[in-house]
Amino acid sequence: MNKYRWQAIVFVLVAFMLGCNEFIVVGVLSDIAKEYQIPVATVGYLVTIFATVYAVSTPFITILTNRFSRYKTLMTLMVIFLIGNTLSGLAMSYPVLLLSRVLTAVVAGAIISLIMTFASAIAPREKRASLVSWIFAGFSIASVFGVPIGTAISTSYSWHDAFYLISVISAITCVLLGWLLPREVEQVQGSVKNQLVLLKDRRVYVGIALVLFTAATMYAYYTYIRPLLTTALGFSTTSLNWLLFLIGIMSILSNRFSGMLAERNGLRIMPRFYVADVILLALLPFGLGNKFVGLAILLVMSLIVTILNSPIQIHFLNIAEQDYPQSAVLASSLNSIFFNFGISLGSATASGMLGVVGLNRISWGAAGYAAISLVLAVTLNHVIKQHRQAKLEQPAD
């Protein structure tokens, strides 16, 4: 196996490690609440706080560390992450656990941004989209396999042990990164102001809005995926894990499909998927009347609702590479930053819709966000076309 393949495997392992750390709390909420003798709702704030800190801190960390060696920065952040995750395992009180979650959230976004930047620098041009899609797939694999394993460990032993296992994976990943990553990669340094110029580009801020509303589309119904499967569709709780596993497999396939689209300038056909999103989400309340029709709609949605991931990531990386090289790491972080903001928007919308129209019709809010995403996808393609034409019309030097 050549060095590039080993590097690719380690990049996916980093995503898996980060995904396990981010998602594990959802699987062990009740165990944490029982040990600390606090309400489950209080423990649930760990999820909200993690996502908020992740989204807010990532741009600051990526911008402020841009003048340092990317290799040294990544290795430093990995050590901080390892300390934070281990502290989660050692936590004997809720405040300590909360502090440890904040510590890991602060560095997690910057770590995956730097991994994306290294992937862009290391991968051959024709393999870059595929590698990016596999890195995204690492998070899905964590959700499908890592979190259930962590939950099983928590149930059989202790939730502390689940975090210790993630620390072991993190330590191994640190060693592999130290061995496989190049010490020096081409990077252009820039002031904070020069890096933020990227955000004034229409191709970037329209893309950011598209990421945000795409995430909101998903989480405006996925937040309540368990009650949708059990209460609305009538599946038994014993079959729930298998159904969630099946949905997770569809998510992994979605990431691979997303990579294939990115290799073929997938943004051009993205509006078609948003049309399908709008139709399926509008029809879901009626499909819930039949157990298998409703499940089929949810599975198709899992396959297409986040198919944007790799094309938009490559879009941001290409813009930075061609026009804003000083903003490469910031560009690589935009997808994860605004996807997390979209998660907050979508989950809040789902909760609001639940109280107004009931569980069976919460997907209508998601359909509204899908319609907004459709408009943004069409707009982004128009903006890209305009920019390309303007470049062609520029007089040669």
WOCOR-V138239 format. One line per field, one symbol per residue. psi: psi as a letter, one per 30 degrees, with the letter a starting at -180 (. if undefined). burial: + if it has 24 or more other ideal C-beta (glycine too) atoms within 12 Angstrom, else -. A space follows every 10 residues. Layout:
psi=???
burial=???
This chain:
psi=kleeeeeeee eeeeeeeeee eefeeefgee eeeeefhlke eeeffeeeee eeeeeeeeee eeefgfflke eeeeeeeeee eeeeeeeeef kgleeeeeee eeeeeefeee eeeeeeeeee eekkeffeee eeeeeefeee eeeeeeeeee eeeeeedkfe eeeeeeeeee eeeeeeeeef kkeklkkkll leeeefeeff kefefeeeee eefeeeeeff efeheefeee eefgklfffe eeeeeeeeee eeeeeeeeee eefhhffege eeeeeeeeee eefeeefffk eeeeeeeeee efeffhffde eeeeeeeeee eefiffgeee effeeeefee eeeeeeeeee eeeefeflef gffeeeeeee eeeeeeeeee eeeeeeeeee eefkkk.
burial=------++++ ++++++++++ +++++++++- ++---+---- --++++++++ +++++-++++ +++-++---+ +-++++++++ +++++++++- +--+--++-+ ++++++++++ ++++++++++ +++----+++ ++++++++++ ++++++++++ +-++---+++ +++++++-++ --++-++--+ +---+-+--+ ----++-++- +-++++++++ ++++++++++ ++++++-+++ -++-+----- --++++++-+ +++++++++- +++--++-++ +-++-+++-+ +++++-++-- ---++-++++ ++++++++++ ++++++++++ +--+++++++ ++++++++++ ++++++++++ --++----++ ++++++++++ ++++-+++++ +-++--+--- -------
